[in-house]
């Protein structure tokens, strides 16, 4: 039971005797809803960002696709890279609860800023979101891990349930924000993107309020370190965050290529710091840390191609996918819901989330049911890479064999791509969150979670660079998409097979962690 008060390896303090709800500690469900609203805010703007950049700052010219992709990739990269600092601040300065609250306030401010139609303010708003998310995202995930003992068999399923909260928010957000932008406050030809951003800001405020009132149920989990209880430290961190925003703005402005160099240096420095701490804790922790860093490397590749969803896949859906799938009657219904008579581009962003919500309980049950036959962590990651690769294989087939005379590919192909990628994501992402809390050095679990998100961020920046190549200088074409996605298939499947081959070595380094 997770309510035991006996400390376990990797657990800094006894776990309170939590009440159980549906077989899990009751605070899990509060964290579930807090993350739901934060992800509602985050994914509510995802479908609109690249389309807005092209429409607002490039006058709708397709030549704006490549730079829009790179800005989107750089923004996502910095969102996740900032987690390294947020995790460290929570570990050493503020504690997890205060970091989450402060991050929520800053994120909400950034979301309202990007609603202003000025490119400089827009990028400053993105920078503000980055800083706020850095304080919020790694720490709420770490809090989930602190509800369970390391050896608790419910730990992975708890993270999978939490991951469903992420995806429930991600599923509903594009539907609502697209409806507001095209049906209520705008039209299909002139969407009111600022309403999208403002609605996301409101969602972030709800997340803030939800956690503010629900944190009492944590019974001390995530409170500040003994030497960090001084409330003035919240002000000091806020001042530091305000100084960090112009730095992030500069990194956004410098371009994805130069940013990649900065992120690589950060990643190498993080690896060094984690290894130094791991060596201090002994040979077992050293080996576990090395295993974790190997997984981080493969994680970069996974997200480089998975995150095409918010960049090149958006332009693919908008320009090359046949979205006219409804008959006259159903088209009228869709129009009443979305302001469009074809399947809206924004709705594709919900397909992944629907797949996650549908399949997460089944896959979580499957891992438990397999018992001793349950694949090891590295092999689950290998499966994630291979499923991601199979999605690109389907795109290769569609773009080479199924293109119509009008230059379009069938709707079902992109729909299926999102679904196949979701299977890969479930094999990798929730397992990765749980893995970090098991393998990271005890005193730097939040920092280790920051490393997980930094590796994801590097993949996201590479995704923007890759998406820029897929679009080319004059906008996406069938030929450019086929060329890029063919490369994606071979890279992902090759990496997945390699990870399967070295899985026994990685598992040995984990010293019994499963």
ZAMARGU-4260 file (C-alpha; in steps of 0.2 Angstrom, whole numbers, plus 5000, padded with zeros to 4 digits):
<rodrens>
0) 5000/5000/5000 | 5006/5017/4996 | 5001/5023/5013 | 5015/5015/5022 | 5026/5026/5033
5) 5042/5016/5030 | 5055/5025/5019 | 5061/5015/5004 | 5076/5017/4993 | 5074/5033/4982
10) 5061/5040/4994 | 5066/5055/5003 | 5053/5054/5017 | 5039/5043/5024 | 5024/5043/5013
15) 5008/5049/5022 | 4994/5037/5025 | 4983/5044/5011 | 4965/5039/5008 | 4963/5028/4993
20) 4952/5032/4978 | 4949/5019/4965 | 4965/5010/4971 | 4976/5025/4971 | 4981/5039/4983
25) 4967/5052/4984 | 4979/5067/4979 | 4983/5058/4962 | 4966/5064/4957 | 4969/5082/4962
30) 4985/5082/4952 | 4976/5074/4938 | 4964/5089/4937 | 4977/5102/4940 | 4987/5094/4925
35) 4971/5093/4915 | 4968/5112/4915 | 4986/5116/4912 | 4987/5104/4897 | 4970/5112/4891
40) 4979/5129/4891 | 4995/5122/4883 | 4986/5111/4869 | 4973/5124/4867 | 4985/5135/4857
45) 4994/5121/4849 | 4984/5119/4833 | 4984/5138/4830 | 5002/5144/4833 | 5010/5140/4816
50) 4994/5145/4806 | 4993/5161/4816 | 5011/5165/4813 | 5009/5163/4794 | 4993/5172/4793
55) 4998/5187/4805 | 5016/5190/4802 | 5018/5183/4784 | 5002/5189/4776 | 4996/5171/4773
60) 5011/5168/4761 | 5016/5149/4761 | 5034/5155/4762 | 5031/5158/4780 | 5028/5139/4784
65) 5046/5135/4787 | 5050/5149/4799 | 5034/5146/4808 | 5039/5128/4810 | 5056/5133/4817
70) 5048/5146/4829 | 5036/5132/4835 | 5050/5120/4837 | 5061/5132/4846 | 5046/5137/4858
75) 5043/5119/4862 | 5061/5115/4865 | 5063/5130/4877 | 5047/5125/4886 | 5054/5108/4890
80) 5072/5114/4892 | 5066/5126/4906 | 5060/5111/4916 | 5079/5108/4920 | 5079/5125/4930
85) 5061/5123/4937 | 5066/5106/4944 | 5082/5112/4952 | 5072/5127/4960 | 5059/5115/4967
90) 5073/5103/4974 | 5084/5116/4982 | 5074/5132/4984 | 5055/5133/4984 | 5048/5115/4985
95) 5037/5108/4973 | 5020/5116/4978 | 5026/5134/4978 | 5035/5131/4961 | 5019/5124/4953
100) 5009/5139/4960 | 5022/5152/4954 | 5023/5144/4937 | 5005/5144/4934 | 5004/5163/4937
105) 5018/5166/4925 | 5011/5154/4912 | 4994/5163/4912 | 5002/5180/4910 | 5011/5173/4894
110) 4995/5166/4887 | 4986/5182/4888 | 5001/5192/4881 | 5002/5181/4864 | 4984/5187/4861
115) 4991/5204/4856 | 4994/5205/4837 | 5012/5212/4838 | 5026/5200/4834 | 5038/5206/4847
120) 5025/5205/4861 | 5020/5188/4854 | 5037/5181/4856 | 5039/5189/4873 | 5023/5180/4878
125) 5030/5164/4871 | 5045/5167/4882 | 5034/5170/4897 | 5025/5154/4894 | 5042/5145/4893
130) 5048/5152/4910 | 5031/5148/4919 | 5030/5130/4911 | 5048/5127/4917 | 5042/5130/4935
135) 5026/5120/4933 | 5028/5105/4922 | 5042/5095/4929 | 5037/5097/4947 | 5019/5091/4945
140) 5025/5075/4937 | 5038/5073/4951 | 5024/5075/4964 | 5015/5060/4956 | 5030/5049/4960
145) 5031/5055/4978 | 5014/5048/4981 | 5020/5030/4979 | 5035/5020/4986 | 5048/5015/4973
150) 5043/4997/4974 | 5024/5000/4973 | 5017/4990/4958 | 5004/5003/4955 | 5017/5016/4952
155) 5017/5014/4933 | 4998/5013/4932 | 4997/5029/4942 | 5008/5038/4930 | 4997/5031/4916
160) 4981/5038/4924 | 4990/5055/4927 | 4995/5054/4908 | 4976/5052/4904 | 4973/5068/4913
165) 4986/5076/4901 | 4977/5069/4886 | 4959/5073/4892 | 4964/5091/4893 | 4973/5090/4876
170) 4958/5082/4868 | 4945/5095/4873 | 4956/5110/4871 | 4957/5111/4852 | 4938/5107/4850
175) 4933/5121/4861 | 4946/5134/4855 | 4943/5130/4837 | 4924/5133/4840 | 4927/5149/4848
180) 4939/5155/4835 | 4929/5150/4819 | 4911/5149/4824 | 4909/5162/4838 | 4921/5176/4836
185) 4928/5173/4819 | 4925/5163/4802 | 4934/5149/4793 | 4943/5162/4782 | 4947/5174/4797
190) 4949/5164/4813 | 4950/5174/4829 | 4966/5167/4835 | 4967/5179/4850 | 4952/5171/4857
195) 4961/5154/4856 | 4975/5162/4867 | 4964/5170/4879 | 4953/5154/4882 | 4970/5145/4886
200) 4974/5159/4898 | 4958/5156/4907 | 4961/5137/4908 | 4978/5141/4916 | 4970/5151/4929
205) 4958/5137/4933 | 4973/5125/4935 | 4980/5138/4947 | 4965/5139/4958 | 4962/5120/4958
210) 4980/5117/4965 | 4979/5131/4977 | 4964/5123/4986 | 4968/5105/4983 | 4986/5105/4989
215) 4981/5103/5007 | 4977/5085/5003 | 4995/5082/4999 | 4999/5082/5018 | 5016/5090/5017
220) 5022/5081/5001 | 5031/5095/4990 | 5032/5108/5004 | 5048/5118/5004 | 5065/5111/5011
225) 5068/5116/5029 | 5080/5129/5024 | 5068/5136/5010 | 5052/5139/5020 | 5055/5158/5020
230) 5041/5165/5009 | 5053/5179/5003 | 5061/5166/4992 | 5045/5166/4982 | 5048/5184/4978
235) 5067/5181/4974 | 5062/5167/4962 | 5049/5178/4954 | 5062/5192/4951 | 5073/5179/4944
240) 5060/5173/4932 | 5056/5191/4926 | 5075/5192/4922 | 5074/5175/4913 | 5060/5180/4901
245) 5071/5192/4890 | 5084/5178/4890 | 5072/5166/4883 | 5066/5179/4871 | 5083/5181/4864
250) 5085/5162/4862 | 5069/5162/4852 | 5075/5176/4841 | 5092/5168/4838 | 5084/5154/4827
255) 5082/5135/4829 | 5100/5131/4822 | 5109/5142/4835 | 5097/5136/4849 | 5101/5118/4845
260) 5119/5122/4850 | 5114/5130/4866 | 5102/5115/4871 | 5116/5103/4867 | 5128/5111/4879
265) 5114/5112/4892 | 5111/5093/4890 | 5129/5089/4892 | 5131/5099/4907 | 5115/5091/4915
270) 5122/5074/4911 | 5138/5079/4920 | 5129/5085/4935 | 5118/5070/4937 | 5133/5059/4935
275) 5143/5068/4948 | 5129/5066/4961 | 5126/5048/4955 | 5145/5043/4958 | 5144/5051/4976
280) 5129/5039/4980 | 5139/5023/4974 | 5141/5011/4960 | 5122/5006/4959 | 5116/5023/4958
285) 5130/5027/4945 | 5124/5013/4934 | 5106/5018/4936 | 5110/5036/4931 | 5120/5030/4915
290) 5105/5019/4910 | 5093/5034/4912 | 5104/5045/4901 | 5105/5032/4887 | 5086/5032/4887
295) 5086/5051/4887 | 5096/5050/4870 | 5083/5039/4862 | 5069/5050/4869 | 5077/5064/4859
300) 5074/5055/4842 | 5056/5050/4847 | 5050/5067/4850 | 5060/5074/4835 | 5047/5065/4823
305) 5032/5063/4835 | 5030/5082/4837 | 5027/5085/4818 | 5009/5085/4824 | 5010/5103/4829
310) 5020/5108/4814 | 5022/5099/4797 | 5007/5088/4800 | 4996/5104/4803 | 5001/5110/4785
315) 4999/5092/4778 | 4981/5092/4785 | 4978/5110/4779 | 4985/5107/4761 | 4987/5089/4756
320) 4974/5079/4766 | 4956/5077/4759 | 4946/5083/4773 | 4929/5083/4764 | 4923/5067/4771
325) 4905/5072/4776 | 4889/5071/4766 | 4877/5086/4765 | 4868/5083/4781 | 4883/5079/4792
330) 4892/5093/4784 | 4879/5105/4791 | 4881/5097/4808 | 4899/5099/4808 | 4897/5117/4802
335) 4886/5121/4817 | 4900/5114/4828 | 4915/5121/4820 | 4911/5134/4807 | 4918/5123/4793
340) 4910/5110/4782 | 4925/5099/4781 | 4934/5090/4795 | 4943/5105/4804 | 4962/5105/4804
345) 4961/5109/4823 | 4952/5093/4826 | 4967/5082/4821 | 4975/5088/4837 | 4962/5079/4847
350) 4964/5062/4838 | 4980/5058/4848 | 4972/5062/4864 | 4956/5052/4860 | 4968/5037/4856
355) 4978/5039/4872 | 4962/5040/4883 | 4955/5025/4874 | 4970/5014/4875 | 4979/5020/4891
360) 4969/5009/4902 | 4971/4994/4891 | 4989/4996/4890 | 4991/4999/4908 | 4981/4984/4912
365) 4991/4974/4899 | 5008/4979/4908 | 5001/4972/4924 | 4993/4957/4916 | 5010/4952/4908
370) 5018/4950/4925 | 5035/4943/4923 | 5033/4944/4904 | 5031/4963/4905 | 5044/4970/4893
375) 5058/4980/4901 | 5059/4998/4901 | 5072/4999/4887 | 5061/4987/4876 | 5045/4997/4879
380) 5055/5012/4873 | 5060/5002/4858 | 5042/4998/4854 | 5038/5017/4856 | 5051/5021/4842
385) 5045/5007/4831 | 5027/5012/4832 | 5032/5030/4828 | 5041/5024/4813 | 5026/5013/4807
390) 5016/5029/4807 | 5028/5037/4795 | 5028/5021/4784 | 5009/5024/4782 | 5013/5042/4776
395) 5026/5035/4764 | 5013/5024/4756 | 4999/5037/4756 | 5011/5050/4748 | 5017/5038/4735
400) 5002/5027/4731 | 4986/5036/4736 | 4988/5054/4730 | 4972/5059/4720 | 4971/5069/4704
405) 4968/5084/4715 | 4985/5081/4724 | 4977/5075/4740 | 4979/5060/4751 | 4964/5051/4760
410) 4958/5058/4776 | 4960/5041/4785 | 4978/5040/4782 | 4983/5055/4793 | 4969/5050/4806
415) 4978/5033/4807 | 4995/5041/4808 | 4990/5050/4824 | 4983/5034/4831 | 4998/5023/4828
420) 5009/5037/4835 | 4999/5036/4851 | 5002/5018/4853 | 5021/5022/4853 | 5018/5037/4865
425) 5010/5025/4877 | 5025/5013/4876 | 5037/5027/4880 | 5031/5043/4888 | 5022/5038/4904
430) 5035/5025/4907 | 5048/5038/4905 | 5041/5049/4919 | 5040/5034/4931 | 5058/5029/4926
435) 5066/5045/4931 | 5058/5045/4948 | 5066/5027/4950 | 5083/5030/4942 | 5088/5048/4946
440) 5099/5052/4961 | 5089/5054/4977 | 5094/5072/4980 | 5091/5077/4962 | 5074/5069/4957
445) 5067/5085/4951 | 5083/5089/4942 | 5082/5072/4934 | 5064/5076/4928 | 5071/5092/4921
450) 5083/5081/4911 | 5069/5071/4904 | 5060/5086/4898 | 5076/5094/4892 | 5079/5079/4881
455) 5061/5080/4875 | 5065/5099/4871 | 5080/5095/4861 | 5069/5083/4851 | 5056/5096/4849
460) 5068/5109/4842 | 5075/5096/4830 | 5056/5093/4825 | 5055/5111/4820 | 5071/5111/4810
465) 5065/5095/4802 | 5048/5102/4798 | 5056/5117/4790 | 5064/5105/4778 | 5048/5096/4775
470) 5039/5112/4770 | 5054/5119/4760 | 5056/5137/4755 | 5040/5139/4746 | 5028/5128/4757
475) 5024/5110/4758 | 5022/5099/4743 | 5018/5081/4741 | 5036/5078/4735 | 5044/5087/4750
480) 5033/5078/4762 | 5037/5061/4755 | 5055/5064/4755 | 5055/5070/4773 | 5044/5057/4780
485) 5054/5043/4772 | 5069/5049/4782 | 5058/5049/4797 | 5053/5031/4795 | 5071/5024/4793
490) 5078/5034/4807 | 5064/5028/4820 | 5064/5010/4815 | 5083/5009/4815 | 5084/5017/4832
495) 5070/5005/4839 | 5079/4990/4833 | 5096/4996/4840 | 5087/4999/4857 | 5080/4982/4857
500) 5097/4974/4854 | 5106/4984/4868 | 5091/4982/4880 | 5099/4968/4891 | 5114/4979/4894
505) 5103/4994/4899 | 5092/4983/4910 | 5108/4977/4919 | 5113/4994/4923 | 5096/4997/4931
510) 5100/4985/4945 | 5083/4977/4947 | 5072/4993/4943 | 5057/4988/4932
</rodrens>
